[in-house]
């Protein structure tokens, strides 16, 4: 059982981490300095997955309904499996990557920042998906595409700020992560 003071400390850390992540989403490098980059902070950053999961399920469900394919809505369980695997894939892929490029000291900041930034990005996606349901389809889809491109840019920014490496090195992890996501999605979802 978690004591009241421990619970408050955890809530305080989540709030501080989300404020820092929001700074990173706004492309402010100093957001990184406000994150808990200790080993405890590393493990606590995985709480971000618990925060993101309902939003991810909501986005998947709304997009399934919009697709008009009733079978798509029944695949929420498989989408949950994809979510879990892709969430764990990034830290594992990153660990191998930073070891290969001699950037092991950047591993904890990379994972912590990426985890917390994912919460902010999901919040934006939820808002855009909600908005797209009341807009004409073409405008809604365009807005979603712009949000996706923006999310990719933020991901690039976070990788760049945390790795502090040559652009080609950062690009390598960026592309590997996207390709691994696509591979996982195709293998599980078909």
N, C-alpha and C positions, 0 to 999 in steps of 0.2 A: 504494500500500500504506500502511496506517495504522500508524504507529509504536506501540510498546507504551505509552508515556506518553500519547499522544493517545487510545488506546483506553481506558486507565484513566480518563482525564479524562472521556471520553464516558460511560463506565459510571457514574462518580461523579455526573455531571450527571443521568443518567436516574434514579438512585436518589433524589437530592435532589428532583427534579421530581415523582416519584411520592409521596414523603412529603408534599411541599407540596400536591399534588393531593388526597391523602387528607384533609388538613386542610380543604381546601375542601369536599370531599364531606361532611365532618362539620360543615359550615356555620361554619367558623372563618375569618374574613376574613384573618387574618394568614398564611394559606397562600399568598396572593398575593405576599407579601414574600419568600418563600423560592424563588420561581421565577426563572430566568434570563430577564429581560425585555429583554435586548439583542437586536440583530438576529441574532447567532449563535444565541441562545436561541430566537428565533422560528423559524429554519429547523430547528434541532435538535428542536423540539417536534413536527415532522412525523414523527419516528421513532415517535411514539405510534401512528400508523396501522399500522406494522409490528407493534407489540406487540398491538394490538387485533384485527388481521385473523384470526389463528387462532381467537380466541374468538368473533368474529362468525361465522366459518364453522361452528364447532361449534354455536353456538346455532341457526343456520339449519338445519343438518343434523338436529339433534335435533327441532326443531319440525316439520320436513318429515316425519320418520318418525312423529311423534305425530299428524300430520294424517291419516295413512293413505293419502295420495295418492302413489303411486310417481312420478308425473310431477314432483311438487314437489321430490323429492330430486335429480332430474336438472337442476334449474335453479340449481345452485350457481354455475356460471360467470356466469350473469346476475346473481345476487346479488352476486358479486364486482365486477361492473361498477357496480352500484348503490352498493356500498360506496365504491369509488374516487370516483365522481362526487359523492356526498353529502359525502365527506370534504373534497374540494376546494371544494365549493359554499359551505361556511360561511365560509372566509376571503374568498372573492370577494364573497359577499353582504354580509358584515360591512364590507368595505372601502368598498363603495358606500354602505352605511348610515351609517358613521361620518363619511364625507365630507359626506353630505347634512345631518347634524345637528351638524357642527362638533366632532366628537369624535375627530379623527384621532390625537391623543396617546394615546388609549385602545385603539387598534387592536392593537398588539403584545401588551399584557397580555391583551386579550380572546382572541386566537387562541392564545397560549401556554397560558393557563389552560384554555381549552376543550379543546385537544388532550390535555393531560395528564390532565384530569379524565375524559375519555372512557375512558382505560385503567382507572381505578378503577371506573367504572360498568360497563364490560364484565366486569371480574372479578366484580362482584356478580351480574350477569346469568348468567354461567357457573355460579356457585354455585347460584343459584336454579333454573336450568334443570336442573342435575344433581339437585337436591333434588326438583324437580317430577316427575322420572321415577319416584321411589319413593313418592310421595304419591298419594292418590286424585285423580283428574283434577280435580274441582271445587276441591279445596284447592290443588293445584298451579297451576291457572289463576288462582285468586284471588291467590296469592302472586306470580305473574308480573305481574298487573295492578298490585298494590301496588308492586312493584319499578319498573314503568314510571312510575307516578305519582311515586314518589320520585325517579327519574332526571330527570323533568321539573322537579321542584322544585329539584333541585341545579343543573340547567341555568339556571333562572331566577335562582338565587342567584349563580351565577358571572357571568351577564350583569349583574346588578345591582351586584356588587362591582367588576367591571372597568370598566363604563361610567360608573359614578357619575353617572347622569343621572336625570331625572324618571321616575317609574314608567311613565308612558304611553310614553315613548321606549323603555325597556327592553322593555316589552310588545310594542312594534312589531317589534323584532328577533326576539323570542321567537316571535311568531306567524308572521312571514315565514319563519323557519327551519323551523318545523314544516310550513307549507304547501309550501315548496319541497321538503322531504324527501318529502312525500306525492305531490307532482306527479312527481318523479323516479321514485319507486317505481312509480307507476301507469303511467307512460310506458314504462318498461323491463320491468317484471314483468307488467304487464297487469292 
